[in-house]
Amino acid sequence: MAMASAFRRLANRAAVAGSNLAPSKSGATIFSRHSATQSSGGGSKKVSDRIVHISAIDPDGERYSIVGLTGHTLLKALTNSGLIEPASHRLENIDACSAECEVSVAPDWLQKLPPPSEDELYVLKCNTMRGEVSKHARLGCQIILNHELDGMVVALPEPRPWDIP
């Protein structure tokens, strides 16, 4: 009984938020999920028009070709590809950031990114072991992908000692 009322509340919230709801043949409500981010480049709804290719290099030097979507964060692309553990960074909110999504951006790509915010620099500085932030260091949760970043190269940091099993 409690489960049914929880689903009704969820359905009501989704309806208020503007989600598309469609009744199924069994009478259950099916939620149609849409991305919370807006697509750029003329409002195209085709996923193929939103693809951004990224090269990620792990601490062992292994290079991975990953795909992200415009309007999504670099963190989302890295977690979807399995290069960053999703449980280590649940929120894409700078106030909740622990810098576990820190990446080093190749020098050629730094100029194509907006400068880091004061909040981003604060999080990076608080979580660095040396007390100074590398000019290549950025938070993956703060980099919003766009077509100008197609081909960007990032390096993933070594895991911290407490993250190694």
N, C-alpha and C positions, 0 to 999 in steps of 0.2 A: 504494500500500500504506500509506504513512504517512498519507494523507488518510483512509482507511477507519478506521485505528486512532484518529485524532483524533476522528472522528465517534462512534466507540464510546465513547471517554472522555467526550465531551460528553453522550451519551445516558445514561451511568452517572451523571454529575453531576446531570443533570436529574432522573433517577429518585430520587436521594437527596434532592434539594431538594423533591420532592413535585410536580413537574410532571406533567401528564397526557400520557402517551405513547400513541399509537395506531398500530398498523401499517397501512400503506396496502395497496392491492391488489397493488402491485408488491413488497411485502415491506420497503420502506423505512420507517423510523420517522419519524413526523410529530410535531413538538412542538406542543403546545397551550399558548400563552403566556397567562399571567394577569398582571394588574397587580400590582405589588409593594405597592401602597398599598391600604389598607382603605377600603371605602366607608363613609360615615357616614350617619346618619339611618335607623336601624332595620335596617341590613344589606341594603338593597335591592340587587339585582344588575342592575337596569335602568339602562342608561347615562343615559336621559332623566331619571331621578331624581337623578342626580349632577351635572347641568350647572350651571355657574356662569358668568354673563355678566359680562364685564369690558370697560370702555372704556379703550383705550390711545391716548395722544396722542403722535405722533412730534415730533421737534424742529421740523419745519416747520408744526406746528399741525394736521396731518391726524389726524382721529379714526377709530379702527378699533374695530369691535365684534368681540371675540374670545370664544371659549368655552373654558372649562377644566372639569375634573372635580374634585369634592370629593375630598380626600385627595392630590391632585397639587399640585405647586408652581406658583406664578405663572410661574416661569421656563419650566416645561414648556409652559404655555399660550402664552406669548410665542414660544417657539421653534417650536411646532407651527403657529402662525399666520404665521411668517416674519418677525416683527418683531425678533427677536434671532437672530443667526447661531449655529446650533447648534455649530459648531466652536469658537466663542469661549468656550464654557462647557460642557465635556464632563461634568463631575461636579457633582452637587448636594450636595457635601460642603463644609462651611464651611472645613475645613483646606486644601482645594484651590482655594478661591475667589479670583478675581482682581478682583472687584467689577465685572466687565463686565455683570452682570445688575442693576446698580443702577437703581432706578426712584424716582420721586418720587410719593408717595401723596397724593391729595387730602386736605385737612384733615378733611373729614367722615368719612373712612374710617380715619384713623389710630387713633381710639379703639376701633375694632372689631378691631384687630390686637393680638396679644400684644406686649409690649414687646420691643425687640431684645435679643438675648443680648449678653454682653460680647464674645464672639467676633465677632459681626456688627458691633458698633460698632468693634471694633479693625480689621477689614477695611475698613470704610467710611472710618475716619480715615486709615489708611495709604494709601488710594487717592484721597483728595481732593486737589485742587490747592491749596486755600486753607488746609488744615490743620484746618479745623473742619467738622463734619458737619451738614448741614441737618436740621432736625427732621422733614422730609418724606422723607428718604432712607432707603430700605430695600433689601435684597438680594432679588431675585425668587426666588432659590434657597432662601430662608428663610421665605417666606410660603406657608403651606399653605392651599389654598383650602377654604372651607366655605360653606354656604348663607347665612351672615350676610354674606358678602362679595359676594353677587350684586348686580351693578350698580357695583362698585368702579371708581374712575377712577384711572389711573396715567399718569404722563408718562415717556416714555423719554428718557434723556439724549442730548445731542449726541455724535456719535462723537468719540473722541480723535483728535488729528492723525495719529498713527501707524496708525490704523485706516482712514483715508481712502485709497482707491487712487489 
